[in-house]
């Protein structure tokens, strides 16, 4: 993976550099903090209030909707203060409030903490995403984004199921503290990173990004898969019968592992054959996995369904982001990062809130099946982008 600078003139540019390695530190810290608490906080809210999914949906919804608001504001924040300020602010807001989660079981208190953490997460992923893209050679973009995806995915692979397991063995307080420390410790890596985008010319604004179909279509496809991702991490521990609680940890691990592997495979394939053709199969796999997960009383179906969803989710993650970066110049990287992450987090937040309301009326199995059907509405933009492979002009 690490190329020698002494290679011949025809060799590819190095992918792993010192700034990118430093960037990995902040990725790992932010991702560990985020995923360690992602399923734990909804469980804490349910245990404190017991409102049959309403409190759980509120926490994830508050986290992700606050993240969306922060993502929309981050490109302007970076333009004014630079990458390093945005990353430090994000890591502090993501980490420090987690210490306060156990101070109260009130839904409003938990939601307020989630709002602060959501803003912090937004700053880290949008500023960091644009910075990561600027550190990757254009001709190795798919591979580089896949590598970044692996570095992001490993903490989720470990931290998402670990958070649920640790909570059952040591309680909520130590897990909340661990999530706080993970983000705050990564602050030390930020001074070694570049501070601003060196690309000349005016940056593309968020309004222009939302009006550009070549960017909006992949974002909508990804939002459809993110919808189910927010539902699974929030409600799978509640939907599976308590007698099969161990299945949840296995399924979440399998989902993270499948998504991480699929992101790498999609990146390598996209560099060679183009990422646009991966949108349809990725979406179909994600919807099929969600439908299979509706068989909540079958441990085999749950694990296979969540794993299948993970494959589709990983494919669409890499393919949509690579495609969007390929359609803009470097001055548009911040907008692409923000738009893609808005699709990610808005999908997760809307999915969590809507699914909680739906499941209260239909039950979890029917709600999962209806979610799979809703995801298939994104086949239209995916089909159109299957042929729209050129750059944005």
TAJOFEN-V43451 format. One record per pair of residues at least 24 apart in sequence whose C-alpha atoms are under 6 Angstrom apart, sorted by the first residue. I is the first residue (numbers start at 1). J is the second residue. Records with the same first field share a line. If there is no record, write none. Layout:
BEGIN
I: J, J
END
This chain:
BEGIN
19: 193
22: 189
26: 186
29: 182, 183, 186
30: 183
31: 155
32: 155, 159
33: 179, 182, 183
35: 156, 159, 160
36: 159, 160, 163
39: 233, 234
40: 164
48: 105
53: 356
54: 356
57: 352, 353, 356
59: 111
61: 349, 352, 353
62: 111, 114, 115
63: 114, 115, 118
64: 345, 349
65: 349
66: 115, 118, 119
67: 118, 119, 122
68: 342
70: 119, 122
71: 122, 338
74: 123
75: 334
82: 195, 196
83: 127, 195, 196
84: 190, 195
86: 123
87: 124
88: 187
90: 120, 121, 123, 124
91: 183, 184
92: 184
93: 117, 120
94: 120, 121
95: 180, 183, 184
96: 180
98: 176, 180
99: 177
102: 173
126: 337, 338
129: 337
130: 333, 334, 337
142: 267, 271, 322
143: 267, 268
146: 263, 264, 267
150: 260
153: 260
157: 253, 256, 257
161: 249, 252, 253
199: 331
203: 331, 332
204: 332
206: 335
215: 324
217: 381
218: 320
219: 340, 343
221: 378
223: 343, 344, 347
224: 375
226: 344, 347, 348
227: 347, 348, 351
230: 348, 351, 352
231: 351, 352
239: 364
240: 296
251: 303
254: 307
255: 306, 307, 310
258: 307, 310, 311
259: 310, 311, 314
262: 311, 314, 315
263: 314, 315, 318
266: 315
275: 319
276: 386, 389
277: 386
279: 316, 382
280: 382
282: 312, 315, 316
283: 312
285: 312
286: 312, 313
287: 372
290: 372
291: 369, 372
294: 365, 368, 369
326: 391
327: 391, 392
328: 392
END
